[in-house]
């Protein structure tokens, strides 16, 4: 695997952060993710939608009282993609360190 084989969907900073946060939490709300990522509503929505379309995350919408609540979870497909991505990055780092 070379540098050009990286999963471009995950490689974007905010999407990598979303997947990483969801990998270590059972679920996070939109508001929690927004706070963790320090992202705007629009920016977080766009990136979460891309991950959802790829089936890397699942989104559940409900109401808590009168307030809308959106919860995100990483899917098994998303977890496998994240692990592949991390393996790829570790291999690239090892290859670069081996060239010193």
C-alpha positions as CSV (number, residue, x, y, z in Angstrom):
1,X,0.0,0.0,0.0
2,X,1.4,3.4,-1.0
3,X,0.6,6.9,0.2
4,X,-1.9,7.3,-2.7
5,X,-3.9,4.3,-1.4
6,X,-5.1,6.2,1.7
7,X,-8.9,6.2,2.3
8,X,-9.6,9.8,1.2
9,X,-13.0,9.8,3.0
10,X,-11.3,9.2,6.4
11,X,-8.1,11.2,5.7
12,X,-9.9,14.6,6.0
13,X,-9.2,16.0,9.4
14,X,-12.8,16.5,10.7
15,X,-14.1,13.1,9.4
16,X,-11.1,11.4,11.0
17,X,-11.9,13.2,14.3
18,X,-15.6,12.2,14.1
19,X,-14.7,8.5,13.5
20,X,-12.1,8.5,16.2
21,X,-14.4,10.0,18.8
22,X,-17.2,7.6,17.9
23,X,-14.7,4.6,18.0
24,X,-14.1,5.3,21.7
25,X,-17.7,6.3,22.7
26,X,-20.9,4.2,22.3
27,X,-22.6,7.2,20.8
28,X,-22.3,11.0,20.7
29,X,-24.9,13.6,20.1
30,X,-24.5,16.3,17.4
31,X,-24.0,18.8,20.2
32,X,-21.3,16.7,21.9
33,X,-19.5,16.1,18.6
34,X,-19.7,19.8,17.8
35,X,-18.1,20.7,21.1
36,X,-15.4,18.1,20.8
37,X,-14.6,19.1,17.2
38,X,-15.1,22.9,17.7
39,X,-16.9,22.8,14.4
40,X,-19.8,24.9,13.1
41,X,-23.2,23.3,12.6
42,X,-22.8,23.4,8.9
43,X,-19.3,22.0,8.7
44,X,-20.1,19.1,11.1
45,X,-23.3,18.3,9.2
46,X,-21.6,18.1,5.8
47,X,-18.8,15.8,7.1
48,X,-21.2,13.6,9.2
49,X,-23.4,13.2,6.1
50,X,-20.5,12.0,4.0
51,X,-19.6,9.4,6.6
52,X,-23.2,8.4,6.9
53,X,-23.6,8.0,3.1
54,X,-20.5,5.8,3.2
55,X,-22.2,3.8,6.0
56,X,-19.2,4.5,8.3
57,X,-21.6,6.0,10.9
58,X,-25.3,5.7,11.7
59,X,-27.4,8.6,12.6
60,X,-30.6,8.4,14.8
61,X,-32.9,11.4,15.1
62,X,-35.4,11.9,17.9
63,X,-36.8,14.5,20.2
64,X,-36.0,15.1,23.8
65,X,-39.0,17.0,24.9
66,X,-39.4,19.6,22.2
67,X,-35.8,19.7,21.2
68,X,-34.4,17.6,18.3
69,X,-31.7,15.2,19.3
70,X,-29.3,13.6,16.8
71,X,-27.1,10.7,17.9
72,X,-24.2,9.2,16.0
73,X,-22.6,5.8,16.3
74,X,-19.8,4.2,14.4
75,X,-20.9,1.2,12.3
76,X,-18.9,-2.1,12.0
77,X,-18.0,-1.0,8.4
78,X,-16.7,2.3,9.8
79,X,-14.7,0.7,12.5
80,X,-13.1,-1.7,10.0
81,X,-12.3,1.3,7.7
82,X,-10.8,3.3,10.6
83,X,-8.6,0.3,11.6
84,X,-7.4,-0.1,8.0
85,X,-6.7,3.6,7.8
86,X,-4.7,3.4,11.0
87,X,-2.8,0.4,9.8
88,X,-2.0,2.2,6.6
89,X,-0.7,5.3,8.4
90,X,1.4,3.1,10.8
91,X,2.9,1.3,7.8
92,X,3.8,4.7,6.1
93,X,5.3,6.0,9.3
94,X,7.4,2.8,9.7
95,X,8.6,3.0,6.1
96,X,9.6,6.6,6.5
97,X,11.4,6.0,9.8
98,X,13.2,3.0,8.2
99,X,14.7,5.4,5.7
100,X,16.6,7.6,8.2
